[in-house]
Structures are given as C-alpha cells and as structure tokens.
Amino acid sequence: MLIYPAIDLLNGRCVRLRQGDYSRETVFSDDPAAMSKRWVELGADRLHIVDLNGAKAGKPVNGPAIRKIVEASGVPIQLGGGLRTDDDLAAAFDWGVRWAVLGTRALQAPEWVRSCAEHYPNRIVLGLDAKDGFVATEGWLSVSRVKAVDLAKQVCEAPLAAVVYTDIATDGMMSGPNFAALASLQAEIPLPVIASGGVCSLEHVRKLMQSGTSGCIIGRALYEGAIDLSEVLALSRTASRLDRRLL
C-alpha cells in the first residue's frame, strides 16, 4: 500500500484542520518545503498536498509554496484544492505536480472530469470528501445531496489514476478511518482507492492493507508523533502489489 504524508497549506504555512474547520487550525511549520524534505528523508516516496486557501477561494492560491515543495522534495506530488479549470490544471502540472485531485468540479461537471482524465490519462484523481456519505465541496463548506459512491460511478470508467476518499467526521480527529465507507466504495468502483482521514496507528494501516486499499494519506498523526513514518513505510512495503496508475 502506498503512503502519502499530507501537507496542508494555509497562507503559505503547513497546518492541520479538525474536520475541515478553518477556525480549528494547528500550525506545524512556517516552512512547508522543509517539512516535505523531512518526510522524504524518513523514506516517503510521494506526498499529498492540499491548498486550503485554494479550496475555499475556488482557484489555486499557494502556488509559490507548492513549487518550492516540488523542488525541495524531489518526489511525486499529489495536489488538491481549488483546481477547477483547464488553466488551473495546466498550471499545477507546470509546477511539477504529478497528480491533480478534482473534487468540487467533479460534482458540478462530471463530464469535465472525464474529459480531463482523457487529456491527462492516469494523472487525474477524483477527490471524494464525504459527510455522512454525501459529497462536500468548496473546502467542505457546503454539503450536497449527492452520495459519494454515486458520483464515483459517474466518472469511474474514465482513465483516472485513483479516488481519494476523505471522511470529514474522522479527518484530523485521530479516531481511525471510516472502514465501512471505504469498503463500500471499493466494492462499487474499479479504481484504486486512497484512504484519507483518521489514520493514527499501525493497526489502522494494517487493516487498510488487509482490506485491499491502494493508498493511505496520513496527516496529524505524523505531525504529533502518534505514528512513526519509517514504521508505517516498512509495514506498507511488505505488500508489493501496486497499481501502475499510482507509480
């Protein structure tokens, strides 16, 4: 299983939110590029970045910080937050980002996501941020009446790289992933599923591996020292069956 240390950017700093609440931020570093190097030095071979300002504004905001992370880390980067136009995607890829996560626009225009996947095969990731099973958008400030699994089914035949599933109730809460929701999604679509939210122990990682989850994003647990990245990577790499779309 692939492990993605998370770097969430807010006003150029590395932060973590609780349940996506912008008023409940914890700042972990004023130098996100240095933080990215730290995770790589511990063995990370990829990173997951979220432009929190961009998610709220509807357009990329932390471009300079993202470029510095790409240059400093030297590993493939997965980026989400505010990517809602063709120009946004072109800019992100020009910064050196490997995969672009599309969430809000996927709900608004699933046909656009399919066309993006056709244009950038295996470089577009569907971002499903769910609250009680329903898709949340605009930086989680709005919850739709569309079920996450139904949105995934609308686009899953396109050449997407993966689906990132984030359960808002568990994100940043150190309470464990929503295993039931992940299993339900994996049973319904053919795409690799990357779990996000609540992972804070080796047992959580082991359980995700046993369930066939393709990847796992870990944030607050790494920053607060609840889980050791080297140990997580050692455990995850005991299984070598990986989807080529995520390499």
N, C-alpha and C positions, 0 to 999 in steps of 0.2 A: 504494500500500500504506500502511496506517495504522501509525504508530509509537507505541508505548506505553513511555515511560520508566517503569522499575519503582521502587517504593518499598516495601521490605520492612520491616515493623515488628516489633521485638522489644523488649519492655519500654519502649515509647514512643520508641525510637530507630530511626534509619534504618540498617539493616545489610545485608550480603550474606553468604549462606552458600555454602559449596562443596559441591555435590552434595547439598544439603538437610541437611547435617550441622550440627546445632545447636552442636556443640563447635568448629566451624570458622567462626566468625563474624568479620566485619570491620565495625567501626562506622564509618560515614561521616558521620553527623551526629546531634547530640542534638536537633535541631530539624527534624523531617520536614516541617512546614508551610513553613519557609523553603526547604527543598530543593525542594519542589513548585513554589514560586514561581520558583526558579532555572530549572527545566526549562521552565516556561511562558514566561518571559522570553526563552528561547532559541528559542521557537517551538512548543513542544509544545501540541497541542490536545486531549490526553487523557492520563490516567495509569493505570497498573496498580498497585494496592496489594495486598499480601499481609499479613494479620495472622498472623504466625508463631506467636505465643502462642496465638491462637485455633485455628489448625490443630492444634496439639498438645493443647489443652485441650478441643476439641470444642464451643467456643462463642466468640463474639466477645469479645476482651479489650481491644483497643486502640481502643475506641470514641471516647474523647476526642481522641486523636491523629488519627483518621480524620475526625472532624467539623472539626478545625482545618485539615486538608489541603483538604477540600471548600471551606471558606470562603476559604482563602488562595489557592487555585489558580484557582478560577472556571471550571474546565474539567470535562468529563465524567470521572467516575471509575469504574473497573472494580475491584471488590473481591472477593478470595477469602480463605479461611482461617477455618474454624470456623462457617460458615453451614450449619446442619443442621436448622433447624426453621422453621416458618412465622413464629414470632415473631422469629427471627434475621433473616429476610428483611425483615420489616416494619420492624425497627429500622434495618437498613442503608439501606433506601430513605428512611426518615425522616431519616437523617443527610444525605441528598442524593446518595447513590451512584446512578449511572446503571445500571450492570450488576452483577449478582451472580454470582460464579463458584461453582458447586457441583461438588465433587469426591468426597469421601468418601461423602456420602449418595447420590450417583449410583450408586455401586457397591452400597450397601446396599439402596437402594429406588429403582430407576429409574422406577417408576411415580409416585413423589413428584416427581421432577424433571419428568416430563411434565406433571403437574398444576400445578406451579409455573409452567411455561412457558405453560400455558393461562391462568393467572391474571395473569401478568405477561408478555404477549407481547413478544418481542424485547428482554427485559431480563434474561433468564437465560442464562448462558454455562456450557457443560459444561467442566469442568476435567479434562483427562486428563493425569495425571502418571504417566509410564511408566518402568519399569526393565526393560531387555531386552524391551520390548514389552508387559509386563504392568502393570496398574494398581497404583500405590502409593497408600496412604491414610494418614490420621492424621498429617499433616505429614511424609509419606514414611517414617514409622517402621515401616510394615507393607506388604508386597508381596503382592498377591493372585495367584490363578492365572487371572484373567480378562484376556484380551487387550484392550488399549485400543481397538482398532478394533471389537471385538465389543460393547463397552459403548456406543460411539458409535452403532452401528447400532440398539441398543435404544431410543434416545431421539431419533434424528435427524429423525423425522417431526414432532416437536412444534415449536411456534413459538419455537425457541431463537434467540438472537442470533448465536452463534458457538460454536466449540470452541477452547479454549486447549490446545495440546499442548506439554507440557514433557518433555523427555528428561532424566532425572535424571543420567545419565552425563556430559552436557555442561553442565549448569547451573552457572554460576559458574566454569567451568573455562577460559573464553576459548579454546576449541578449535574452535568452529564448531558450527552446528546439526546435527541428525541429518536430513539432507536426504532420505534414503531412507525413513525412517519417516514424515516429513511427506508425501511424495509418495504413499505407500501409503494414508495416511489420507484425503487429498484425493480419491483415486480411488474411495474406498468410500462417501463420505457427501456429501450436497448442501449442507451447512452451510459458511459461511466458516470457514477455519482460521487461527488466530493462533499463530505460532511463538514458543516460549519456550525459552531455554537455549542458551548458547554463542555468541550473535551478538556478534562483536567487530571487524568490519571492514565497509567499504563494499562489498566484494566479496560478503560473506555476504548483505547486504541486497539487492544487485543480483540475486544468484542466487535468493533467495526471491521477488523480484518476477517474475523470468522464469518461475518455476515456478507462478505464479498464487496464491501465498499472500496471504491478505487482510490480515494484520496481523503485526506483529513486536514482541515485548517485549524491551527491552534494559536490562540492569542493570549488572553490574560493569564492563563496557567503558566505560560513560559515566562512572562514578564514578572510574575510574582513568585517564581521559583517553585510552584507546586508540582511541576513536571520538568524533568531534565531532557533537553532536546537530544543529546547524544544517546540516551537510553531509548527514547522513542524511535529514533532512526535505526538503531540496532535491531529493535523488535520488528519494525516495519519491513526491514530489508531481508528478513528471514523468508519472506514470500516473494518470489521473483516474477510472478505472472502479472505483467503490467500491460495496460492498453497503449498501443503505439501512438494514439492520438494525444497522449499526455506526455510524450517524451520530446 
